[in-house]
Amino acid sequence: MAKLGTIIADFRTALATKMSIGATTGTLQSATDDDGVALPAGRYFFTIDGDNSQKEHISCELNGTDLTSIKSVSRQGVETSGTVREHRVGASVVITNFAHIKYLNDIVKGDSSSGENTFIIGDGENTDKSIIFDAGESSDKNPSLKYDSNNNQIIYRRYGEDSFVQIPLSLRGTYADYASLPTEASNGDIAVTDDDHKLYVYDSDTTTWVLSGGSSGAGTMYKTVKYGTEADGDDNKTFTLNNGSWPDEKFLLVYKNGILMENDADGDYTIIDSNTIEFNYEVKDTDKIVMIVVSVDLYNPAWNNVTEDILPDEDNLRDLGSSSKTFAELHLKTADGFNQATATPTASKIPIADGSGKLDNGWVSLDVYGDGSDGDVTISSNTSLSRDMYYNNLIVNSGVTLNPNGYRIFVKNTLTNNGTIARNGNNGSNGSTSEIGYIGSGPGGGGGGAGSSGGIVLIIAKNIINNGAIQSNGGKGGNGSAGGNGGPNDSGTIQEGRAGGNGGAALPAGSIPGGVAGGNGARGAHGVSSGETTGNNGNKSTNDTTQVNSIGALTGEVSSKSGDGGASGGSTGYAGGSGADGGTPSTATAPMVKPWFMNNFVELFFFTPNSNDPVWYTSSVRSNGGNGGASGGNTHENNNGNNGGGGGGAGGTGGSGGVLIIVNKSLENNGVIEAKGGQGGSGGAGGAGRTNSGGLPGQAGEAGEDGNPGADGIVYLISC
């Protein structure tokens, strides 16, 4: 393509270097015009040796005094690379207007003999270029065509306007198939393929032709061509599409012999159904009837607002947007206008709030059962956990115990328990039977230690089949020890009261809180020596401080009364009183079927307490150990008293039951689910009396009372 050069008036200079035949470069002695202004770089046409037989016209690129890309230009305007004559140093060089006039003349005439009939605007750089039409307005409001280099497209400005807009459509024509679509196109270009009647739009971001509408059925264009003789029933009036249909008459265009027909009873034709028309008159046998249907609106927001329904040509087949071309926002007046939304839980529908502004519970299915990352596991030997477990399926074999040990159990699918899942409290120990000293009345027996409370068992399993036991029971109270027997009245050490048993150890915390230790049993009273007719009172078991965030359902302090002292002597020694019993257990909390609120369920899942919501686990005080027994009395007959036996220590109170929380979708319970208080310990027997001299024998001590059972714990069965 020809490219016009730069013209400078009255420019003349000479060669600074010799140019041989075929030269494509050279140097000028000067590149400054008569006004002393340097020639701008660019394309030039020069005549060398114009005053002698070596005369030659050339085209070249000039930059400073350097000539490059030299071509010889014949008198017919044909360019060939390199000079065709030799030119000496000092040869004259002037700008010629011959080539400019020749190329402009060829363009105007459309003469292609030189192979150049295209007019080029610009300097070879990819920058904005404009053609302005002088219509009498100011220069920035005259109509204009402009090349927009940023978007690689032609934009235009209307008369009297001051801004450019995109040309709405760029129709590239019809092509045989997708493979035939042009590889060079601009963003937004439109083309149609004949083989499948599809409408494609060029995407410059991906440099590909994209099906209009983005799905396999969108962007379809149907075209049917028939002559009058091909009318339905040979009536020269009725014509039917060969394929496809139109959802609305606005998608149909009908041409007769290239002229657009009018759809109207008083016009050219009427529509019979979605793919058939009938002319209001008989067309000629040779009339060419063309029916065109485009199944999408070629809508551009710059054109105006949508004033009609936008309908696809077929039901449940077309898409709005695509995976690669999405809409940023969709604005609807109400959700009711979106017919895929409903307040009733329905598959493949979008949930909306009901009339009260709430979402139906059926929409929510929380995946709280874990991810099953620990796989399918069978527990075949006694096992104690050391972390939260996320089973896929879990089986606990018969005769085997799984101790959660303060950690949560998640089962994605099914938990089958044929054995025992338990975190029961520890048992209190028995009062001591050790004897210290041997004279005087019998000492009181030691109280049994209380059992510790049961722990927290948290099982979250989708399906549960329980054929065994799931437990969080309190530990058993320890037994009180027997009171000591009456001893001799010799000199020596008086018998000391027997030590109480230790309370059951507290269950340690894991990812959730642990349990509460049982209280220790009290020591029995020491014996009395000769002449002390009244035995000592038994010691009282103390109650330790409340354990925060522990477990159990106790409603008050657990206490024990002290044992009675031995009765006063006379001629007869008396036994010490028995140890006392434990406190009274509270009533267990009734199970819940479901959490009351969604946030309660979340708190349960993370086991975080919240004082404003239902209590999932509560505080508790320790259960007490048994009281110590009282010592026996002594009668005084010339320092030969008869000594009564000591009272037995009381049994320790059982530990309170723990907390069982079982979350499931389905539960089949064929076994036991319990959080019972522990059994109280048995009271110790009274010690035997002793007769050291004449008179009535010393009496035996009374037996200690049994400890009370612990309070029952709490069981939550939550179905979700």
C-alpha positions, 0 to 999 in steps of 0.5 A: 500500500502506498504511503505519502511522504513529507513535503518541504518547500524549496529544500535542496542539498547534496550527497555526503557519501557516494551511492553505488548501484543497489544502495539502500542507505545514504547520507545527506550533507544537510537536513535543514531547510532555508529557514534553518529548521531541521527536517522532521523524521519520516518518509520522503521522495527525492530526485538525485542528479536531477541536472544530468543523465544520472537523474533518479527518483527515490523514496526513503526514510529520513532521520537526521541526515541518514537515508534508509529503506531507499527505493528507486521510483520509476517514471511510472511510479513503480518502486524497487529496492535500492538505487538503479544508478550510481551517484557521486559525492556532491550529487544534487538532492531535491524534494520531488512532488512527482511521487505524491501526485502520482499516488494521489492520482492513482487513488482517485482514479482507482487505477491499480496498475501500480498495485497501489489503490488504498489510501493510508492515513497515519504515520504507522503508529497505533494511535487515534486517527480521525476524519472530520467532515466540515458541516459548519460546526466548531471543530469539536462538534463536526461529524467525525469518524475516529479510530479508537486505538485502545479498543481497536474499533471505529467510533463516530460523532454526530453533528452538534455532539461533542462525544464519540460513541461505538458503532452499534453493530459490526456485521461480518457476514455469513460463513460456512461453519465455525472453522471458516470464521475470520481470524482477524476481527474486532471486539463485538463483531458479529458473524453467522454460520450456515451449517448450524444457524448460530450467531457468534460474537468476537471476544478480543480478550480471548481472541475467539468467536463466542456463541451469543448467549453462551450456551449450546442453544443460544445465539441461534439464527434460523433462515428459510428460503422458499419460492412461491411454488414451495408454499405449503399445500401449493397455495402460494400463501402459506410458508413454514420454517424448515427448522426452529421457531420464534417465541414472539413475532418481534424475532421474525423478519420476512422478505419477498424478493429482498423487500421487508414484508409487513405483519398485519391483517391489512399488510402482507402476511399474518402469523399462524403459529410459532413457525408458520406464516400466511400471506394475505395474497397469493405470491408468484411462483417465482417470488423468493420468500426469505424467513429469518429468526434470531433467537436472542435480542441484540440489546445494547444498554446504550440504545435505550431501555428494554420496553418489552419482554425478553423471551427465548425461542424455546422453553428451558433451553437458553441461558442468561450469561455464561460461565465466562461472561457473567452479570455483575448484579440482578435487581428485582422488585421482589423475590416473588418475581423470581419464580425459582424462589420459594418459602417452602423447602423444595429441591433446586429452589432458592429459599426466601423468608416466609410471611413472618420473616423467618426461614423454614427449618427444613431449608437448613441441614448443618453438616455437623457430623464431621468430615470422616477424616479418621476413616472407618474404625472398629474399637476391639479393645478398651480405648481412651481417646487423646483428641477429638475424633472424626470417624466416617463409621464407628463400631464399638465391639461387645465387651469393650469400653471406649472412654471419650476422656474429655474429647468429642466424638464425631461420626459422619455416617453411622455409630454402632455401639455394641459395647460401652461408651462411658466417662464415669466418675472415679470411686471414693476409697474406703475408710482406713482400718489401720490401728494406732494405740491400744488402750482406752475406749474404741476409736471411731471408724473413718468415713468413706471418700465420696465418688467424683462426678461423671464427665461430659460425653459429647457424641455427634453422629448422623446415625446411631445404633446403640445396643450397649451402654452410653454412660456418664455416671458418678463414681461410687462412694467409699465404704466407712471403716469399722469402729475400733474395739474397746481396749485395756486400761493399761498405761500406753497410747490411747487409740486414735480415730481411723482415717477417712478414705480419699474422694474419687479423683477429678476427671481431667479436661480435654477439648471439653471440661472434666469432672469434679473430685469427690470429698474426702472421708472424715477421720473417726474420733479418738478413744477416751482413757479411764475415767472419761465416761463420755466418748468424743464426737465424730469428725464432720466431713467438710464440703469443698468450694464450687467447681466452675464449669464442671458438671452435674445437676446438684441444686444445693450444697451436699452436707453430712451431719457429724456423728454423735459422741459416746454416751456418758459412763456410769457403771457401764461404758457406752458406744460412740455414735455412728457416722452421718449420711450424705446430702439429698440428690436433686432431680435430673433435667428432662431431655430436649428433643431439639435445641431451642435456637440456632445459636444454641446449637452452635454453642453446643458444637463449640461447647461455649457457655452463654448465660443468656441461653439454655444451660448445656452444662452446669456448675456443681459442688463436690459430694461429701465423704462420710463422717467419722464415727464417735469413740466409745465411753469408759466406766471408772471402777478403781481404774479398771473401767470397761471400754465401749467400742467405737462407732463405724464410719459413714459411707461416702456419698456417690458422685453426681452424674455427668452430662450426656449430649447426643446429637443425631439425625436418627437414633435406634436405642436398644440399650442404655443411655444414662447419667446416674448419680453414683452409689453411696458407700456402706457404713462401717460396723461398730467396734466391740466393747471390752470388760476389763474388771468386774461389772457390766461389760463395755457396749459395742459401737453403733454401725455407721450409716450408708452414704447417699447416692449422688445426684443424677446428671443431665441427658440431652438427645438432640435430633437435627 
